[in-house]
Amino acid sequence: MRILVFQHIAIEHPGIFREFLAEDGIGWDAVELDAGEAIPALDGYDALWVMGGPMDVWQEETHPWLRAEKRAIREAVLERGMPYLGLCLGHQLLGDALCGKVGPMAKSEVGILDVELTEGGARDPFFAGLPHRFRALQWHGAEVSAAPAGSIVLAESPACAIQAMRVGARAYGVQYHVEITAATVPEWGAVPEYRCALDQTLGPDALADFNRTAGEHMPDFNRNARSLYENFMALVRG
């Protein structure tokens, strides 16, 4: 088994999932799109993962590689039926590439906040073993406001109605961050776009408190990440 990973900034990688992949002996190839790396042929890959990033799906003039990325997502999901996992920006790219609607939020959603499964989410094998309501790390100012045709909304929060969705049989998008490690908040806090959203939402000098709270919840975050990883890989294996 081999997984193709689209990255949009070097510090937004598969995170804790790297440990799980290593334990399972599963190889993965990262394509750093913001650095100009080319998207390879999808032949030979068993799944596509698309990570987060500080850009927005509509910024194609500033980031022209977004066009090729969206074409690859359409090929993977619509033409090949590949298992797909998109996190944050990857979730939004799934929505945009498949003709849903993505746009800026009235207020960024940043913090350790509640996410709740919908009835569809509680039944979906991707969320098997997870509680109906759980805390998750949020750090985004855009959202999928209308899911693509044929989607099922799997999770929601008070600020964001589409926290997770499934498109078709095996394409999943998750708005909140599943992949985080102890290094995530400090590293992301150094990204100007992320720090601006953090300061505007939680107030100046909130980074230290945010990092401490994330650390307190890290065992639960990583346990939920393990469950989602195992559930997703079971779908890949078929």
N, C-alpha and C positions, 0 to 999 in steps of 0.2 A: 504493500500500500504506500502511496505517496501523495502528499497534499501540496497544492500550490497556494501560496499566501501573497496577497497584495498588501503592501505597506505604503503609507503616505508620509511618514516621518519616521526616522530610524528608531526613536524611543517608543513607538507604538507598534509593538511586535506581539506575538502570541502569548507573551507573559508566562503565567503559571502553566499554560498548556504545553509549553516547551518541555517541562518536566514530565508531564504525562506521556507525551509523544516519545520521549527518550526511554521511558520505562517500558513502553510497548514496542520499541524498536521500529517506529514508523518514521520515515524520512519526510522532510518537507523542504521546499524551495521558496525563498522569499524574493519577491520582485519589488525593488524600491522605486516606485513610479515617480515620486517627486525628484529623484536623482537622475531620471531619464532612462532607467533600465527598461528594456523591451519586454513585452508580454510574450511568453513562449506559446507554442501550440499546446492546446489543452489535452491532446492525446497523451496517454500515459499517466495522467493524474486522476485520482479517485475522488477528490473533493476540492472545492475552492473556498478559502477563507479570505475575507476582506476586513482589514483592521480599520481603526479610527485614524483621524488626522485633523489638523487645524483648518483645513480648507472646507468650502461648502460645495455641494453637488452642482450648483448653478454657476460656479466660477470657471467655466470652460475657457473663457478668453484669457484669464490669468494662468490657468493650469490646463493647457490643451490636451494633455494626456488623459484627462477625465473622459474624453470622447471615446478613446480606444478602450479604456477600462469598462465603460458602460456597454460597449459592443461585446467585450469578452464576457461580461456578466450575463447578457442576453443569450449569448451562445451557450454558456455553461448551463444556465437554468432552463431556457426554453427549447434549445435545440438538442442538447445532450442529456438533460435531466440529471445533471450532476448534483450531488449533495452540496449545499452552499451554507456557509455560516458567515454572517456579516455582523460586526460589532460597531456600534455608534455610527461613524460615517459609513461603514460597510452596510449597516442596516438601512441608512438613508439612500445609499447608492442602489441597493436592491429595489427600494420603492421607486426611485426616479427612473432607473433603467427599464423598469417594467410598467411604466406609464401610471404610477401613482403620483401623489403630490407631496412635495417636500418644500418647506419654507422656514423662515425664521420664527422663533417663538416670541411672544410678547415679553417674556422674561426668561433668561437662561435658567436651566435646572441644574443646580450644582449642590452637591452635598451627599450625605449618607441618608437616603430617603426610602420610604416604603414603596414597594412594587407589589401588585396583587395580580394573581392569575385570573383570567376570565374563565368562564365555563369551558370554552374550547381549549384553553391552555391547561386546565386541570385534567383534561382527557388526552392531551397530546403526549405521545411517548417522549418527546424532547424534554418535557418538564417532569417526567416520572421521578418520584422520590423527593421532589422539592416541596416545601410547605406552600400553602395557599397564599400566604403573605410573607414577605421577607424584606430585609433591608438590602440596599444595593448602592454602589457608588455611581453617582450621576455627574456628568461634566459636559453639557452640550447646550447650544443656543439655537439649534435647528431641530426640526422634527418631521417625521412622516405624518402629514395631516390627513391624507387619504391613502389607504392601502391599495395596491394594484388589484385589478379584477381577479377574482378567484382566491383572494387571500382570506386567512382566518386570523383575527387579532387574538393573541395568546396572553398578553399581559398589559397592564395599564397602571398609571399613577395619577394622582390628582392634577398634576401639571402637564401630563403627556398621555394622551389617550391610547397611543400605539407604542407601548414599551417593547413589545415583541410580536412578531407575526410569522406565519408560515405562508409561503406562496407555492401552490402546487403541492407535490408530495414530499419534497425533501429540501426545499430552500427556506432557510430561517434567517430572520433579522432580529437582533436584540439591541435596543437603544442604550441600555445601561451597560456598565463595564463589568464583565464576568472575569476577565483575564488578569486582574490586577495582582501585584506582588507588593512587598514592603517598599520597593524602590519606586513604585508608580507615582504616587502623589508628589514627592520631591522632584522627580524628573519632569513631570508634566507641568509643575508649577514654574519651571524655568522657561516654558514656551510662552511668548508674549500674549498670544490670543487666549490661551487658557488662563493665564494669570489675570488678564483683564476681566474675563467672565467671572472668575473666582472673587475678585475684589468687588465687582459690581453687585454680585449676588449675596456674598457672605460678609462683605466689608473688608477694608484694608487690613493687612496683617493677619488674615484668616488662615494662611497656609499652614502654620504650625498646628493650630487646633484641628484643622481638617486632616492633617497627616496623623495626628494622635488618635482621632476618632476612627479613622480608617484602620489603624493598627489594632484597635480594640475589637473591630469587627472582622479582621482578616481571617481568623479560623473559620468563621461562617462563610465568608466570601469564597475561600478556597475549597471548602467542602461542597458548596453549591456548584462551583466551577467543575469540580471532579465529577459530580453527577451529570451536569450538562455535557461534558466531554464524553463520558461513557455512553450516554444516551445517543449523542450525535454519531459516535463511531459505530454503534450498533446499527444505525440507519445506513451508514456507509457500507458496512459489511453485508447488509441486506439479509 
